[in-house]
Amino acid sequence: MAKDNQEFEESLSENVPLAECTTFGIGGQARYFAEATSSEVLRGGVAWAKSQGLPLFVLGGGSNILVADDGFPGLVLRVRIRGLHSRIEGDKVTLTAGAGEDWDKVVAACISNNWAGFECLSGIPGSVGATPIQNVGAYGQEISETFVSLEALDLERAYLVTMTPDECEFGYRTSRFKTRERDRFIITSVTYRLTADGRPTIRYLDLQLYFKGGGIKSPALSDVREAVLAIRRSKAMVIDIGDPDSRSVGSFFVNPVVTREAFEEIKKRARSFIGSDKDIPSYSASSGRVKLSAAWLIERAGFERGYTYGNVGISQKHALAIINRGGGTAREVVELAGRIKLRVRSVFGVTLVPEPVFVGFDR
Ligand code: NAP
């Protein structure tokens, strides 16, 4: 433990600007900041914060957080645990990745080996450790489908635990780590199962249309990755310093999933407000429920793409992304998000739930 503490204390800094650790580029400073390259250093950091009576925030890739303008008054521990290990048995590939690995680099490596399972999850910013937290998913694939287990530091018991899919309680873009036990575990590595030379998943219309347009009849895994990247880029959902519309946390709200009765009610309201219910995009979700497009609701409620609010606004390419237009503040983001939420609720009766984690807003 003494060595863990020593390594941790060597990497400790004070008053570190957090904006540059995030894709939003917004927020104040961390009172203390350190990088954990191993679970031992992580443990040292956790013990140190506890001994100082400081709050702790665990940072991954910074692609899904909004940091308060006043920053964070405690210790921010950035997880930098690296490592990729694979084992192949027949057509099954068991891959274990350190929580601090860049997610899209892992996806690219799998595609170059022709391993199926992650191709639709291309271009998602962030780190491996974040993927089980919100059961990351896109274009018809989600992490729970390839997830085998994870290793995490249990802050209640101060030791490493291994967790199975059932124990993670995955749901639509959620898990136990996002709901009932938000601050209990720090994920250190994740193990997935992929299929060597497997067939790509091409379920979503966006992908089917892409290949139809390009005349590709049997897309390879690498074609699907390229297609997903192109679709995401067209919505500014791939981080690109040359594209101001990508200075965001990606989708700011989760696509709502509602009961069938609630959907009927929404259609009724839409009819009286926008004069038609014909084009409400909807998809069936689990347990007979209905999944809606948050972007569609936001635009129809009056928040067009390109809408501005001080130094923040809505992306010109996707109504679901709130962007920092330069010099934006967390206060502006929260105000704009609040206005959107109120308006969507009053027009459609749907309560949008924000997707990012809010850091330092307790004060
Ligand atoms: P989109 O493609 O405009 O889709 C809007 C909604 O329609 C989503 O809820 C999507 O479901 C659903 N949908 C579309 N085609 C469908 C189909 N063929 N079958 C079933 N459901 C369908 O959404 P977007 O906002 O631009 O996002 C694109 C993709 O990225 C989506 O898959 C979205 O979930 C994903 N995404 C994930 C995260 C995350 O993991 N945190 C963040 C942002 C976006 P699904 O949501 O189930 O796909």
Residues whose N, C-alpha, C, O or C-beta is under 5 A from the ligand:
A	BS01	NAP	Q134 N135 V136 G137 A138 Y139 G140 R203 Y204 L205 G250 S251 N255 Y283 K291 L292 S293
